[in-house]
Amino acid sequence: MGLLLFRRKTEMADILNDGIPLDVIESTLSKYSPTVYDNVTKHNALLHNLRERGHIKSVDGGRSYIETISYSNNHNARFMSLRDDIPMDVANVFTHAEFFFRFAQIPIGIWMDEELMNEGEAKLYDIMDTRTKNGMAEFDKMFAAALYNETAIDYSIDGIPMIVADDPEVGIVGGIDRSLKDGDVFINAWWMNQIENCSAEFGLADGVPPTGDQLEKAMNLLWQKCEIFKDHPTSIYASTDMFNLYREWLISKRIDVSKNKVGDLEFTTLEFMGTPVYRDPYCPARHMYFLNEEFIHLRAHKKMMFKFQKAREPYNKYMHVIPLTFWGNFTVSNCQKQGVLFYNPSDSAAK
């Protein structure tokens, strides 16, 4: 009985292989890999900017990426007498952060009965073409939302709110524990981002947003915290509510708020200190992220940088499946030059 079932399944699989030309399926999907990369990286302001700076990088292998970090820890710099002993101990000014790769996929496939009801390469092509475009759109939305993951989610990439946190004195970023203390001193204070809490700054009740004037003042304060020597934020990403609050303040001051064109696409942007302010619908409410993108990268395996893989045939289904895949993560090499501005939620919203 078992042998008979095996033969029947083998025969059905042969029919499937004969009926669906894999070269049609794979050629249809493989041509979309560059398009997927373009869609994901050009339709999102943050990824668009990282791409323009050459900060979306492919790697050859491994399960994680080691980011080398230089930080201020050389205590031998000082004024001294020409006759004093020269300090000979070598200070350690390098460490590393490890960011583990995360895997994402969406399967594109066709069932045998669909192939049998739509014989001919032209009809097959239309089916796969439609499903590919739908899959690309879903993957694009999924990835855009994942950029702003606020908490550690199994298998998902480390979102910007995890790296640039509302409370930078807790949490682990790149394997480095921000909460470690030596007495009352934070050991890894150099790995903390900057914050500006409008509720604390202006004595606002929880859930009460700042006024336009208060927001502009808070933006200026956070800018100064993030500005270290010549480095300053290169982009500001705002939730819809904060973007509109800032826009209304600009209008009240008779400042031009006409749309600026960025790259090949038109993103809705304003300006602060000569730096673009973007509205991102996936950015958490009540937040603005002041990012220095010179120190942020998106890294992924070169074979899974938004690419389609070879067709798979599930052992228990009569179909072909080709997964669209990503395997990588955000990495950051300097957290002190990143900042977040926010105000506290109301008690009911926090629960």
C-alpha positions in Angstrom: 0.0 0.0 0.0 2.8 2.4 0.9 4.6 1.6 -2.3 1.4 2.3 -4.3 1.0 5.7 -2.7 4.6 6.5 -3.3 4.2 5.7 -7.0 1.0 7.7 -7.3 2.7 10.7 -5.7 5.7 10.3 -8.0 3.5 10.2 -11.0 1.6 13.3 -10.0 4.9 15.1 -9.3 6.1 14.2 -12.8 2.8 15.6 -14.3 3.5 18.8 -12.3 7.0 19.1 -13.5 6.0 18.5 -17.1 3.1 20.9 -16.8 4.8 23.9 -15.2 8.0 25.0 -16.9 10.3 26.0 -14.0 12.3 28.2 -16.3 9.1 30.3 -16.9 8.5 30.7 -13.2 12.1 31.3 -12.2 12.8 33.7 -15.1 9.6 35.6 -14.2 10.6 36.1 -10.6 14.3 36.5 -10.9 13.9 39.5 -13.1 12.0 41.1 -10.2 14.9 40.9 -7.7 16.4 44.3 -8.6 12.9 45.7 -8.6 12.2 44.4 -5.1 15.4 46.0 -3.9 14.4 49.3 -5.5 10.9 49.2 -4.1 11.9 48.5 -0.6 14.8 51.0 -0.5 13.3 53.8 -2.6 9.8 53.9 -1.2 11.0 54.4 2.4 12.8 57.6 3.3 15.2 56.1 5.8 16.2 53.3 3.5 16.4 55.7 0.6 18.9 57.9 2.5 21.0 54.9 3.6 21.1 53.7 0.0 22.2 57.1 -1.2 25.0 57.2 1.3 26.1 53.7 0.3 25.1 52.4 3.8 23.1 49.4 2.6 25.9 46.8 2.4 26.0 43.1 1.4 28.2 40.6 3.3 29.5 37.2 2.3 28.4 35.0 5.2 28.2 34.5 8.9 25.2 34.6 11.3 26.0 38.1 12.5 27.9 41.3 11.8 30.7 42.6 14.0 30.7 46.4 14.1 34.1 47.9 15.3 33.5 50.8 17.6 36.0 53.5 18.6 35.2 55.4 21.8 36.9 57.9 24.1 38.8 56.0 26.7 42.4 57.2 26.4 43.2 58.9 29.7 46.8 59.5 28.7 45.9 62.8 27.0 47.0 65.6 29.4 49.3 68.6 29.9 52.5 67.7 31.6 56.1 68.8 32.4 58.8 68.0 29.8 60.6 66.1 32.6 57.6 64.0 33.7 57.6 60.3 32.9 55.9 59.5 29.6 52.7 57.4 30.1 53.5 54.0 28.6 50.3 52.1 29.2 48.3 51.5 26.0 44.6 52.5 26.4 41.9 50.4 24.9 39.9 52.7 22.6 38.2 49.9 20.5 35.4 47.5 21.2 32.8 45.8 19.1 29.1 45.3 18.8 27.5 42.2 17.4 24.3 42.4 15.5 22.6 39.1 14.6 21.1 38.6 11.2 17.3 38.2 11.0 15.4 36.3 8.3 12.3 37.5 6.4 10.5 35.9 3.5 7.3 35.8 1.5 6.5 32.8 -0.7 5.3 33.2 -4.3 3.9 30.0 -5.8 1.5 28.3 -8.1 -0.7 25.2 -7.6 -0.9 22.3 -10.1 -4.6 22.8 -10.6 -4.1 26.5 -11.4 -1.5 25.5 -14.0 -3.8 22.9 -15.5 -6.7 25.5 -15.8 -4.4 28.1 -17.3 -2.4 26.2 -19.9 0.1 28.1 -22.0 3.2 30.2 -21.0 1.3 33.5 -21.5 -1.4 32.6 -18.9 1.2 31.2 -16.5 3.3 34.3 -16.9 0.3 36.5 -16.0 -0.5 34.5 -12.9 3.1 34.6 -11.6 3.4 38.3 -12.6 0.4 39.3 -10.6 1.4 37.2 -7.6 4.9 38.6 -7.7 3.7 42.2 -7.7 1.4 41.4 -4.8 4.1 39.7 -2.8 6.5 42.6 -3.4 4.0 45.0 -2.1 3.3 43.0 1.0 7.1 42.5 1.6 7.6 46.2 1.2 4.9 47.1 3.9 6.2 44.4 6.3 9.8 45.7 6.1 8.7 49.4 6.4 6.9 48.5 9.6 9.8 46.4 11.0 12.1 49.4 10.8 10.3 50.8 13.8 10.0 47.7 16.0 9.8 49.1 19.5 10.6 45.9 21.4 12.6 42.8 20.7 10.5 40.5 18.5 11.6 36.9 17.8 13.4 36.8 14.5 12.6 40.4 13.5 15.2 43.1 12.8 16.3 45.5 15.5 14.1 48.6 14.9 15.3 52.2 15.2 13.3 52.6 18.6 15.4 49.7 20.0 18.7 51.4 19.0 17.6 55.0 19.7 15.6 54.3 22.8 13.3 56.5 24.9 15.2 55.1 28.0 18.8 54.7 26.9 19.9 53.5 30.4 18.4 50.1 29.9 18.5 47.4 27.2 21.1 45.6 25.1 22.2 47.0 21.7 24.6 45.0 19.6 25.4 42.8 22.6 26.5 45.8 24.8 24.4 46.2 28.0 23.6 49.9 28.5 22.4 49.3 32.1 25.8 48.1 33.5 27.0 50.2 36.4 30.1 50.6 38.6 28.5 52.0 41.7 26.4 54.9 40.4 28.4 55.3 37.2 27.1 53.7 33.9 30.0 51.8 32.4 28.7 52.0 28.9 27.4 55.6 28.9 29.3 56.1 25.7 26.8 53.7 24.0 23.7 55.6 25.0 21.7 57.8 22.6 20.4 61.3 23.4 16.8 62.0 24.5 14.6 65.0 24.8 11.4 64.3 26.8 9.0 67.2 26.2 6.8 66.2 29.2 9.7 66.4 31.6 11.2 69.5 29.9 8.1 71.6 30.0 6.2 70.0 32.9 3.4 68.7 30.7 0.9 66.2 32.0 1.1 62.8 30.5 -0.7 62.7 27.2 -0.6 66.5 26.7 1.4 67.4 23.5 3.8 70.3 23.5 2.9 73.6 21.8 4.5 74.5 18.6 7.0 76.8 20.3 7.8 74.2 22.9 8.4 71.6 20.2 10.7 73.9 18.3 12.7 74.6 21.5 12.9 70.9 22.3 14.1 70.1 18.7 16.9 72.7 19.2 17.9 71.2 22.5 18.1 67.7 21.1 20.0 68.9 18.1 22.7 70.4 20.3 22.9 67.2 22.3 23.5 65.2 19.1 25.9 67.7 17.6 29.4 66.6 18.4 32.2 68.6 16.7 31.2 68.7 13.0 28.8 65.8 13.3 25.1 66.4 13.5 21.8 64.7 12.6 21.5 64.1 8.8 17.8 63.4 8.9 14.8 63.7 11.2 12.0 61.1 11.0 8.7 62.0 12.6 5.4 60.4 13.4 2.4 61.9 11.6 1.2 63.8 14.7 4.6 65.4 15.5 5.2 66.2 11.8 1.9 68.0 11.6 2.6 69.9 14.9 5.9 71.1 13.5 4.4 72.0 10.1 1.7 74.1 11.8 4.4 75.9 13.8 6.3 76.7 10.6 3.1 78.0 8.9 2.4 80.2 11.9 5.9 81.7 11.4 5.2 82.2 7.7 8.0 79.7 6.8 7.7 77.9 3.4 6.5 74.4 3.9 6.3 73.4 0.2 7.3 69.8 -0.6 10.9 69.2 -1.2 12.1 66.6 -3.7 14.5 64.0 -2.5 16.2 61.7 -4.9 14.0 60.0 -7.5 10.9 60.2 -5.4 9.0 63.0 -3.6 8.8 62.4 0.1 6.8 64.8 2.3 9.5 66.8 3.9 10.0 69.9 6.1 13.3 71.4 7.2 15.0 72.0 10.6 18.5 73.5 10.8 18.9 72.8 7.1 18.1 69.1 7.7 15.1 67.3 6.1 12.3 66.3 8.4 10.3 63.3 7.0 6.9 62.0 8.0 7.0 58.3 8.3 3.6 56.6 8.9 5.2 53.7 10.7 7.1 55.9 13.1 5.7 55.5 16.6 3.2 58.3 17.6 4.6 61.2 19.7 8.1 60.6 18.4 10.8 62.3 16.3 14.1 60.5 15.6 17.2 62.6 15.0 19.5 60.3 13.1 23.1 60.7 12.0 23.0 58.2 9.1 26.8 58.2 8.7 26.9 55.7 11.6 23.9 53.5 10.7 24.0 50.7 8.2 21.6 48.0 6.9 23.6 44.9 6.2 22.4 41.7 4.6 23.8 38.5 3.1 24.5 39.1 -0.6 22.4 36.1 -1.6 19.4 37.3 0.4 19.4 41.0 -0.1 15.7 41.2 -1.1 16.2 38.3 -3.6 14.2 35.4 -4.9 15.6 32.0 -4.3 15.3 28.8 -6.4 11.9 27.1 -6.7 11.0 24.7 -3.9 8.6 21.7 -4.2 6.9 20.9 -0.9 7.0 17.2 -0.3 3.3 17.1 0.6 1.8 19.6 -1.9 1.5 19.7 -5.6 2.9 23.2 -6.3 6.0 25.2 -6.8 7.1 27.9 -4.3 9.8 30.5 -4.8 10.5 32.5 -1.6 11.4 36.2 -1.7 14.0 36.6 1.1 16.0 39.0 3.3 18.7 38.0 5.9 20.3 40.9 7.7 19.9 43.6 10.3 20.6 47.2 11.2 24.0 48.0 12.7 25.1 51.1 14.4 28.7 52.3 15.2 27.9 55.4 17.3 24.8 55.8 19.5 25.8 59.1 21.2 25.1 61.0 17.9 21.6 59.6 17.6 18.6 61.1 19.4 14.9 60.8 20.0 12.3 63.5 21.0 9.0 62.5 22.5 6.3 63.3 25.0 4.8 60.8 27.5 1.6 59.0 26.6 -1.5 59.3 28.8 -2.0 56.7 31.5 -4.7 54.9 29.5 -2.5 54.8 26.4 0.5 53.4 28.4 -1.5 50.5 29.7 
